[in-house]
Amino acid sequence: VNGHDAEHEALERELAEFTGRERALLFSTGYMANLGVVGAFADRDDLILEDRLNHASLLDAGLLARTRAFERYAHCDADAAAAALRAQHEARPNASAMLVTDGVFSMDGDLAPLPQLAAATRAYRQWLVVDDAHGFGVLGKTGGGCCEHFGLGADDIPLLVGTLGKAFGTFGAFVAGDAAYLELLMQRARTYIYTTALPPAVAAATRVALRLLRTEHWRRERLHAHIQRFRDAARRRGLPLADSPTAIQPVIIGSARDALTASRTLADAGFRIVAIRPPTVPAGSARLRVTLSATH
Ligand SMILES: *Cc1c(COP(=O)(O)O)cnc(C)c1O
């Protein structure tokens, strides 16, 4: 009802400029931003298409939107996504589809094939929503995330989600896009309307985080040096590595019990590395989720 203050306003303006979009809207958490954006733009007759390994909040958003169809395609399979869009286009030329994906997958650290996904959604004039929670501040020459990494703009990715609790180090989330879309989002997203706004102090802290992210490039360079060092050393020791250029470097162990034992052994040696087990990841792929940071 009331709670949008000057700090929120300034942060939204700065996030819009940072992402190269007309406007940005703050949400209280990334989970709520994802429920909000999918729910606001998906109508009852629509198809929602998601990568199988999307973050739980995006998968929940797809379920809660209660559209005619909700399909998941094989991880990073842009051809499968394009085929689903084509099938829908042929069967229901007037219905809309929304393709939803993580930019960086949160348990694997790999990147979505965004140029191919954007080409497919553009070809069928459908929506593409990208949640770049782990890309902002990490990927791209200036920390602009997946869009900067791949050289994609607002025409390719009309709705872009970012969270503030990862590289920004504060709390909350935002959606960025064209002004008309964002106006509709503000009017329709129940997770924006029916909850308390972020405290202004958090918005103010995030403005500082954004300034540091944009000016102190040594942080990102240091992080990437750590990532390189970790991958080189793991390779020398014959550890299985994922195809990840990001701060998330999973080491697949297999059984949940072995992953837990490894995590505890590492804890005794002074390393805080969480074991991720099913159902957060598929059965048989329990892992150590190594997460590197510029402060290491
Ligand atoms: C962390 C994360 C979220 C959730 O963000 P919160 O602000 O913690 O609710 C959503 N999507 C992805 C990909 C994430 O990594």
The ligand as an ORCA input file, in Angstrom:
! r2SCAN-3c Opt
* xyz 0 1
  C      18.899    -17.883     -4.801
  C      18.091    -17.999     -6.034
  C      16.759    -17.599     -6.070
  C      15.999    -17.174     -4.843
  O      16.389    -15.916     -4.424
  P      16.024    -15.487     -2.920
  O      16.239    -14.022     -2.917
  O      16.963    -16.239     -2.038
  O      14.596    -15.864     -2.689
  C      16.072    -17.656     -7.261
  N      16.672    -18.115     -8.377
  C      17.947    -18.541     -8.376
  C      18.533    -19.055     -9.643
  C      18.690    -18.508     -7.199
  O      19.942    -18.945     -7.193
*
